[in-house]
Amino acid sequence: MNHTFCADLSREQHDPLAGSAAHAERNLLLSWPRSKWQRKLRHASDMSDSLKQTLDTLADDGLRINLIQQPGMEKYQHQIFLMPERRCFRVARWELETFFSAFQSGTSLSQWEQPPLLEDLVLCCTHGTKDKCCAKYGYKTFKALASTVAEHPLPFEVWESSHLGGCRLAASVIILPNVRKYGRITPEQALPFLQAEAHQQRFLPGYRGGSQSTPAQQSAEIAALTHLSTDTAQPTLALISDHGNDQTREIRFQWRLDQRQGELTVHCQATTLWRVDTCADLEQGPTESIVWHAMVNG
């Protein structure tokens, strides 16, 4: 292949963002210096083996765990966030295993607990040891997001994050606790993206769909939002029905916008795309993937 970065190939192929938004609802975020992050999204080179095992066990139980960092944060005093609960903890490194033992057993965590988090978290993947696109594109976007929040009255905390999924869609960004995933967010889009989210609206140029929906439903949702949104408002959507098979689906929504409401049908068609999902796959070459294309029915 003539290209070095999977994200470049993905854009050139018009690989759709829609349908790529799957993500766990329950998230635990652990601050840790990025220089120590290993390829596995929740491991760092200076973690004890027992801490790594504990984090793996929690992940096996359904908790999504990411490492996060902000420039200038304390190296041995860790912040831990639980989402969607908005709980926040401050834990010294030497107490981490005690904290997680208490967490696993349901024991009180009050000695580490901080006031609840009021602002939403914006996580931007900069996990270069996982995929070089996240270093190349992710870090530039993280800096733009952080500086935008510093310069404008926007209700967010911005953090670098380990792997969020969709390396080929760098820069990859997620908003928590609402679990809204975005891809190909550029530094130039930082302000309009954050302004949209501050008004609880999806930033449609980078939106990947509802994280708990199927890929076809995500594609249909984005088509419906694009069709119904105005310059100043977006509709609320409620899924009514989803019928079809592995190749075609008819998805119907009820929508409300201002004083108006109605129903909308979206037809989805599955097609195949030969793509590389990460830069690690470049040498092996592309594999066949299913993607969905959605069209609003009049």
C-alpha positions in Angstrom: 0.0 0.0 0.0 1.1 3.5 -0.8 -0.4 5.0 2.4 1.0 5.0 5.9 -2.0 5.9 8.0 -5.2 3.9 8.3 -7.2 7.1 8.9 -6.1 8.5 5.6 -7.2 5.3 3.8 -10.5 5.4 5.6 -11.3 9.0 4.5 -10.3 8.3 0.9 -12.6 5.3 0.8 -15.5 7.3 2.2 -15.7 4.7 5.0 -18.8 5.9 6.9 -18.7 7.2 10.5 -22.3 6.0 11.0 -22.6 2.6 12.5 -19.3 2.6 14.4 -20.4 3.9 17.8 -20.7 0.8 20.0 -19.5 1.6 23.5 -20.2 0.4 27.0 -22.6 2.4 29.2 -20.6 1.8 32.4 -17.1 3.5 32.3 -14.3 3.8 34.8 -11.5 6.3 34.0 -8.2 6.2 35.7 -5.7 9.0 35.3 -2.2 7.8 34.4 0.7 9.4 32.6 0.5 8.7 28.8 4.2 8.1 28.6 3.6 4.8 30.5 0.6 3.6 28.6 1.0 0.2 27.0 -0.8 -1.2 24.0 -3.7 -2.6 26.1 -6.0 0.3 26.8 -6.0 -0.1 30.6 -2.4 -1.1 31.2 0.6 1.0 32.0 4.2 -0.1 32.2 4.7 0.9 35.8 1.5 -0.8 37.1 1.9 -3.8 39.3 0.8 -7.1 37.9 -1.8 -7.4 40.5 -3.3 -4.0 39.6 -3.4 -5.0 35.9 -5.2 -8.2 36.9 -7.7 -6.3 39.0 -8.5 -4.0 36.1 -8.8 -6.9 33.7 -11.2 -8.6 36.1 -13.4 -5.5 36.3 -13.4 -5.2 32.6 -14.4 -8.9 32.3 -17.4 -8.0 34.5 -18.6 -5.4 31.9 -16.9 -2.2 33.1 -15.1 -0.2 30.3 -11.8 1.0 31.7 -9.7 3.7 30.0 -6.5 5.5 31.1 -6.7 9.3 30.8 -4.3 12.2 31.3 -4.1 15.9 31.4 -0.9 17.9 31.0 0.5 18.9 34.4 -1.5 16.4 36.4 0.1 14.7 39.5 1.9 11.5 38.6 1.3 9.6 41.8 -2.1 11.0 42.8 -4.8 9.5 40.6 -8.2 10.7 39.6 -10.8 8.1 39.1 -14.2 8.8 37.5 -17.2 6.4 37.4 -19.7 7.0 34.7 -22.6 7.5 34.3 -22.8 8.1 38.1 -20.5 11.1 37.8 -18.6 10.0 40.9 -15.1 11.2 41.3 -12.3 9.9 43.5 -8.7 11.0 44.4 -6.5 8.0 45.2 -2.7 7.9 45.9 -0.9 5.3 43.9 0.0 3.2 46.9 -3.8 3.0 47.8 -5.0 2.0 44.4 -5.3 -1.7 45.1 -7.0 -1.0 48.4 -9.5 1.3 46.6 -10.3 -1.3 43.9 -10.7 -4.0 46.5 -13.2 -1.9 48.3 -14.9 -1.1 45.0 -15.2 -4.8 44.1 -16.6 -5.7 47.5 -19.1 -2.9 47.6 -17.4 -1.3 50.7 -17.6 2.4 51.3 -15.3 4.6 49.1 -16.0 7.7 51.1 -12.4 8.3 52.2 -11.4 8.9 48.6 -14.5 10.4 47.2 -14.6 14.0 45.9 -17.6 16.2 45.1 -19.7 14.8 42.1 -18.5 15.9 38.7 -20.7 18.6 37.3 -19.2 19.0 33.9 -19.3 16.5 31.1 -16.0 14.8 30.2 -14.6 15.1 26.7 -12.1 12.3 26.0 -9.9 12.4 22.9 -7.9 9.3 22.0 -4.1 10.0 21.8 -3.1 6.4 22.3 -0.1 6.3 20.0 1.2 3.0 21.3 -2.1 1.4 20.1 -2.3 3.2 16.7 -0.2 5.9 15.2 -3.2 7.7 13.8 -4.3 8.5 17.3 -1.0 10.2 17.9 -0.9 12.0 14.6 -4.5 13.2 14.5 -5.7 12.7 18.1 -3.1 14.9 19.9 -3.7 17.9 17.6 -7.4 17.7 18.2 -7.0 17.2 22.0 -4.9 20.4 22.2 -7.6 22.3 20.2 -10.4 21.0 22.4 -8.5 21.9 25.6 -7.6 25.4 24.4 -11.2 26.0 23.3 -12.6 25.1 26.7 -10.0 27.3 28.3 -10.9 30.2 26.2 -14.7 29.8 26.2 -17.4 29.3 28.9 -18.1 25.7 27.9 -19.2 23.0 30.5 -16.5 20.4 29.8 -13.4 18.8 31.2 -11.1 17.7 28.4 -8.8 14.7 28.8 -6.5 12.6 26.6 -7.6 9.0 26.6 -6.4 5.5 25.7 -8.1 3.5 23.0 -11.7 4.4 22.3 -12.3 2.2 19.3 -12.3 3.2 15.6 -8.6 4.0 15.2 -9.2 4.6 11.5 -11.6 7.4 12.4 -9.1 9.5 14.3 -9.4 11.9 15.9 -11.8 9.8 18.0 -13.7 11.6 20.7 -16.4 10.6 23.2 -18.6 12.6 25.5 -19.4 11.1 28.9 -21.6 10.3 30.7 -24.0 10.5 27.7 -21.7 8.2 25.7 -21.8 10.0 22.4 -19.0 9.0 20.1 -17.5 11.1 17.3 -14.9 10.5 14.6 -12.6 12.6 12.3 -12.9 15.6 14.6 -10.4 18.1 13.4 -8.8 21.0 15.4 -10.8 23.4 13.3 -14.0 21.8 14.4 -13.3 22.0 18.1 -15.4 25.1 18.8 -18.5 24.2 16.8 -18.3 20.6 18.1 -18.2 21.7 21.7 -20.9 24.4 21.2 -23.2 21.8 19.7 -22.6 19.4 22.6 -23.1 22.3 25.2 -26.6 22.7 23.8 -27.2 18.9 24.0 -27.1 18.6 20.2 -25.2 16.1 18.1 -22.4 17.5 16.0 -23.6 15.8 12.8 -20.4 16.1 10.7 -18.6 13.8 13.2 -21.4 11.9 14.9 -21.2 8.1 14.8 -24.6 7.2 16.2 -26.2 6.0 19.4 -23.8 3.7 21.3 -26.4 1.2 22.4 -28.1 0.9 18.9 -27.2 -1.6 16.2 -25.0 -0.3 13.3 -28.1 -0.1 11.0 -30.0 1.9 13.7 -27.1 4.2 14.1 -27.0 4.9 10.4 -30.7 5.4 10.3 -30.6 7.8 13.3 -28.0 10.0 11.6 -30.0 10.1 8.4 -33.1 11.1 10.3 -31.3 13.8 12.3 -29.8 15.2 9.1 -33.2 15.2 7.4 -35.1 16.8 10.2 -32.7 19.2 11.9 -32.9 22.9 11.4 -30.1 25.5 11.7 -31.0 26.0 15.4 -32.6 22.7 16.6 -32.5 19.0 16.4 -35.4 16.6 16.9 -35.8 14.0 19.6 -36.1 10.5 18.1 -37.8 7.4 19.5 -37.4 4.1 17.8 -40.8 2.6 16.8 -39.8 -0.4 14.8 -36.9 -2.1 13.0 -37.7 -4.8 10.4 -35.6 -6.6 7.8 -32.7 -8.9 7.4 -28.9 -8.9 7.2 -28.9 -6.9 4.0 -31.8 -4.5 4.2 -33.7 -2.9 7.1 -36.7 -0.6 7.4 -36.3 1.5 10.6 -39.1 3.8 11.8 -38.8 6.7 14.2 -41.2 9.0 16.0 -39.8 12.5 16.1 -40.5 15.8 17.9 -39.1 19.2 17.0 -40.4 22.3 18.7 -44.2 22.1 18.4 -44.2 19.6 15.6 -44.1 15.8 15.6 -44.4 12.9 13.2 -43.1 9.6 12.1 -40.2 8.9 9.7 -39.1 5.8 7.9 -35.5 5.2 7.0 -34.3 2.4 4.6 -30.9 0.9 5.3 -28.8 -1.1 2.9 -25.8 -3.2 3.8 -22.7 -3.1 1.5 -19.2 -4.4 1.8 -16.1 -2.4 2.1 -12.5 -3.6 2.0 -10.6 -1.7 4.7 -7.9 -1.8 7.3 -9.2 -1.1 10.8 -5.9 -0.1 12.4 -2.4 0.8 11.2 -1.3 -2.6 12.6 -3.3 -4.1 9.8 -1.6 -2.2 6.9 1.0 -4.9 6.3 -1.6 -7.7 6.2 -3.9 -5.6 3.9 -7.6 -4.8 3.9 -10.4 -7.2 5.0 -14.0 -7.2 4.1 -16.3 -5.3 6.4 -20.1 -4.6 6.4 -21.2 -1.0 6.4 -24.7 0.5 6.2 -26.1 3.2 4.1 -29.3 4.9 5.0 -31.9 6.8 2.9 -34.9 8.7 4.3 -38.3 7.6 2.8 -39.9 10.9 1.5 
